[in-house]
Amino acid sequence: MTPDKQPKARFPTENEFLNERLAQERPPRLAVRVVMNLGQAPGNIAQRLSEAAAAVGEQMQAAFKRHVANMADESQAIATKLTFAEINRVSPVQQAAMIREGKDATIVSEAAARQRRCAPEVQAALVEHCKDHTASMQMLAGRPDATLDTLAALADSKDQRTRLYVAAGIGSRMKIEEPNAAVAHKKAAIFDDLIKGYESDYAPYLVPVCRSSEQLSEMFDKTSKALGMIEVFVENPYTPDSVLIEIASSPTMQLVQHDVARSAREILQSRADLRESSDDMAPS
């Protein structure tokens, strides 16, 4: 065979390669995700990794159980009934019973959490029976009609996004003055629980409604000093002078967030003038 007649090498195109790979039969896979914040425990990484590895087996079994439950005809039927529960005037008590029956299937809890109106009985059933269904709890915590009992139960969720939705929900409700002392106490308890496990992303929701200088100082220490995160402290009249001084005197703030640092200085000066004025007016 002469060199001119030798077959030329041909490589498949990108589309051909991808189509061939996708067409191959492969066994179905089920995965679980483990999120770890190793930065908070640098000296204990080995133990954290060991604990996470030990927990993966249990999480995989739970995920497989939910996967099987989602494929069951009974679960599909319950999810469909919950989707159309309002149209068919299914009572909240009946819906709660359906959730209890299909508690292992995420399609059931998600159908219940997506309803236009989620009654308190339905929310309670979801929290009681489906608290480990992450997507459903995120939807539930983010609902405008989420009850205080629901927010209280999800404030310590293992899922960061669920906790963030709780912070957003309780932040908006803290702006409302409650004539009912019991309701006000319940809101304050949820707020305090979030402060104990405070994360920087909570700042836009919790800082503007906080009236405790001590809590504001605590939140400031744990808040990222990135753009858009510090203004809420300057705008809150209960922010202590120590926090404002740190903002006003920070070289980084003066360079990157000049307007915020200037506002902090102006507030400090205004407070100093007010104190001086009060001292002048005091009887000698």
Secondary structure, DSSP 4 states (H G I P E B T S, - for coil): --GGGSPPP-PPPHHHHHHHHHHS-------------GGG-GGGHHHHHHHHHHHHHHHHHHHHHHHHHHHSHHHHHHHHHHHTTTTTT--HHHHHHHHHHTTT-HHHHHHHHTSSS--HHHHHHHHHH-TT-HHHHHHHHT-TT--HHHHHHHTT-S-HHHHHHHHHHHHHHTTSPPS-HHHHHHHHHHHHHHHHT--GGGHHHHGGG---HHHHHHHHHHS--STTSSHHHHH-TT--HHHHHHHHH-HHHHHH-HHHHHHHHHHHHHHHHHHHHHHHHS--
